[in-house]
């Protein structure tokens, strides 16, 4: 079985490539290297003893995408990660996000529906729920008006796939709406590689602990939560990677109940920012320098998953703890000191 992984040298993509190769799949990666590095290929090879086929490709180039699929017309499934993902940047440059995240998806689908095997797993996000009315958040929760152009591209991306499935009877898709991926592969050969200032909490924590950054800013301690800080559902990236493999096998083996399905992927456990800091200090034995600052615009108060559908219907459940994810993230950070 040959699987195409777009954005396969990124954080989640690279760990999913590892999970696929561990199960014996042949993997083809396309990535434009705008937010990733070719060095990740070496890490994947060290872990799996196999180097995936890689092609540098920008999915916004329609002719190049068409050419790629002429050469690789025997693909059995696609896992689509390639997208820009920084909320703040999307507010500043929305047209970049609409072009990169939506035009590329359209070109990908135009070619996918020409293949014999038309299976796609879409990298979506819990951002589609906005500030949810009820916690934990189930797949039945309403999709609310997006709080950023990035979030809107995930909503529109799902709509594009739904419409495509309706028009093409052989196209099957699963959208995985995931919460907050953290951690690294336990070998520390691959992990999160943020370019510039990290957009997410855990890389900021590890970079502060190792001395790359002076201190960690905690955005607000006056939220209506137990300790006043925001609550999120932090999932180990390897648990998330394995969910993609399970989802892909569900549609390739025709176990799906509809041409388009949605699953939340999280742990079902909400952790506050201060709880994550405490868990990191416990896992790393490092004291973290942090300060409370003003709230950050656009942050929801709390978001964590109702995982019942993923557990029972998809047959997947998160296995790794918050502490394990933070320990793996710290081990990875320590390998980056001289890079």
N, C-alpha and C positions, 0 to 999 in steps of 0.2 A: 504494500500500500504506500503510495506516494502522497505526502501531505505538504501543501504550500503554507508556510507561515510568513505572513507579511509583518514587517517590523520585528523580525525574529532575532535581532541583535539587541533589542531593548530589554528593559528590566523584566517584565512579565513574559515577553516573547522568548527570551533566551532560556528561561527556566522551563517554559513549555516545550521548547525544542529538546531539552534534556529529558523531560518526562516522555516525550514521543519516542526518542531514540532508545531509551531504556526498555520500551515495550516493543521494539523491533521495527518501527516505522522508518521509511526512507523520508528524509525531510529536505525540502527545498526552501531556503530562506531568501526573501527579497527585503532589502532595506536601503534607504537612501543615505544612511549614516549621518543624518542631520542632528540626531540626538543619541548617537550610539558610536561604538568603536569596533573596528575589525579585530581588536584584541579579544573581544568576547568569543570569537570563533575558537581561539586557542583554549579558552576556559571550558567551552562545551566539549572540545576534543579531549581535554584532560579528564573530564568527568566520565564521558561515555566511551572513550577509546574509538570514536568515530567522528569524522569531520563532515558536517552536513554540506550539501551543495549550496553555494552562495552566489547570488547575483546582485550587484548594485543596481537598484532600479528605483526611480521616482514614480510612484503610481499616478502622479498628476500628468505624466506624459502618456497620453492616450496611445500614440503610435508605438511607443516602447512596450506598453502593457500588452497591446495586440501581438506584437512580435514575440514577447515572452511566452504567451499562451500558444502560439503556433509551434514553438519549440517544445513546450511542456503540455502536450494535449492529453496526457495520461494521468493527470492529477485526480486523486480520489476524494480529496477534501481540502478545504481552506480554513485556516484559523486567521482571522483578520485583526491584527493589532495596530497596524501602521496608522498613526494619527498624531496630531499635536495635542498636548494634554494639559497645558498650564492655564489655569482659570484666569489669572491676572493678565497674562499675555493676550488671551482671547478677547478680553474687554478692550485692550489697547489696539488690537489688530484683528478685528472680527473677520475681515475678508480673507485673510490668510487661513483662518480656521475653517471657514466655509469651503474654500477651495481645496485645502489639504485633506480635510476629513470627509467631505461629501463628494466632490468630483472624483476623487480616487476610488471611493466605494462604488460609484456608478460605473466607472471603467472596469473595475474588478468584476462586478456582477454581469456586465455586458458580455464578458468573455466566459465567465463561469457557466452561464446558461447555454453555452454552445457545447459544453463538455458532456460526456456520457454520465459521469458522476457529478452531481450538482449539490454538494454539501458544504455549508459554511457555518462556522461559529463566529459570532460577532462580539467583539470586546465592547461591552456597554458599561454602565456605571449607575451606582445608586443616586447620582446627582439628578437622575430623571424624576425622582420623587420630591425633590426640593425639601422644604420643612414639612415632614410628614405629619399627618393628623394623629396617627396612632403609632405606638412602638410596642413590640418590634415591627419592622416594616415588611409586609408581605407583598407578593407579586400582584395582589388585588388592589393595592394602594393606588390612588389616582396619580397619573403622570401630570405634574403641575408645570406651570410656566417656568421655563428654565431661568436660573439666576445668573447665567453667563452664556456667551456664545459657545464656549466649549460644551457646556451641558446641553445646549440646544442642538449641537451637532450629533450628540448621542441620541436625543429624541428623534430627530429627523432621520438619522441613520437607521433606526429601527423601523420608521415609517417607510423608508425606501425599500427595505428588505421585505416588509409585510406586503407592500404593493407588488414587488417582484415575484414573491411566492404565489400571489393570487393570479398573476399573469402567466407564470411558467410552472406547469403542473409537476415537473420533476425536481424543482428547486426546493431543498429542505434546509431550514435554518434554526439555530438556537442562539438566542441573545443571552449572554451571561452578564447580569447586572451586579458588579462586584463592589465591595465596600473599600476598605483601606489596606492594600497589599503592602506588606513590610517584610524584612528579613533578607536572606540570601541563601544560596545553596550551602549546606553544612560543610562542604569541602573548602569553602571560601574561594573557589575558583571563578565564580561569577556572582554578581550582586547588583545593587542599584548604583548607577553611575550618573548622578545629576551633573549637568553642565552648568557652571556658574552657581548662583545662590539656589539651594534646594527649595523646592516648592512644597515638600512634605515634611511632616514632623520628625520621623525617625532618622533620615539622613542629617537633619539639622542637629538632632541629639548626638549622633555618633561623631559628627564633625566638631561639635563643641567639646565633647569628651576627649577627643584626641588632640585638640588644640588648634584646629584649623580656623575655628571661630571663637570669639571671645566669650560670648554668652548666648544662651537660648532665650528667645522671647516667647512668653506664654501670652497669647492674645485673649486677655479678659479673664477675670476670676469672679465675675458678678452675674454669671448665667444661672438660670433656675435649675441647677444640678446640685448634687450633694456637696461637692467641693468648689462649685462656682466655675469650673472649666468645662469646655465642650467635650461631648462624648461621641466616640466613634467605635466602629467594629473593625479591629485590626486582624487581618488574616495573613498567615505565613504564605509567602509567594509560592512555595512548593505545593501547599494545599491547593492554591488557586490554579497552578499549572496542571495538577492532576485532574481538577474539575474540567478543564478544557478537553483533556483526553477522554474522560468519561462521556462528556457531552458529544464529542465527535463520534465516538463509537455508538452512542445511542441512535444518531441519525444514519450512520453508515450501515448499521445492522437493522434498520427499520423498526426500532422500538419506540419511535416518537408517536405521539397521539395526534399531531397536527403538523402542517407544513412549516409553521413558525411557532416556537415555544420560547418562554422566558423563564429563567431561574435566577433567584438571588443567590449570590455566593459570598458567604461570610461565616463567622463563627457563631453568631447569635448572642455574643457577649459584648456589651458596651463598656468601654474603658475610657475614663476621663484623661485629659492631658497630664494631670498631676499623677494619676495612677500609672500611666505609661512611664513617666520620669522615674517614679519609685521602682517600677519593675525593671527598668534599665539599670538603675543603680544596684539593684539586687543581683542582676544577671552578670554585670560587668565588674562589680566591686569598684566602680569609679563614682566619684562625687560630681554631680553635674552643676555647673554654674548657670542659673537661669534667673530671669526676672519677669514680673508681671507687667504687661503693657496694656494699652487700650485694645478694645475689641477690633477685629479685622472685618472689614465690610464683606458681606456675602457668606459668612460662616453660619451654618445652621447650628442649632443648639445641640441636638442629639440625633444620631442615626445609627441604628444597628439592625441586623437582619433577622427576619423570621426565616429560619432555614428548613422548615418542615418539608416544603415541596422538593427542595434539592436533596434532602436526606431520603425521602420516601419514594419520590417519582424518578429522580435522576439517579439515585443510588450512590450518592456521594456525601461525605461528611468530613469537616475539617478535623485533622488529627493532631496538629501541633499547637503548643501553648503560646501565649503572648511572650512569656519569658524565653522560650526557645527561639522565637522569631527575633527577639532583641539580642540574644546571645549570638545568633548567626549573623545579624547585621553588624554587631561589634567586631566579630572575627573578620568579617569582610573589610570593614573600615581599616582595621590594622594592617591589612595587606596593601592598602592604598597610600600609605605614608609617603613613599618615595616616588609615586606616580604623578 
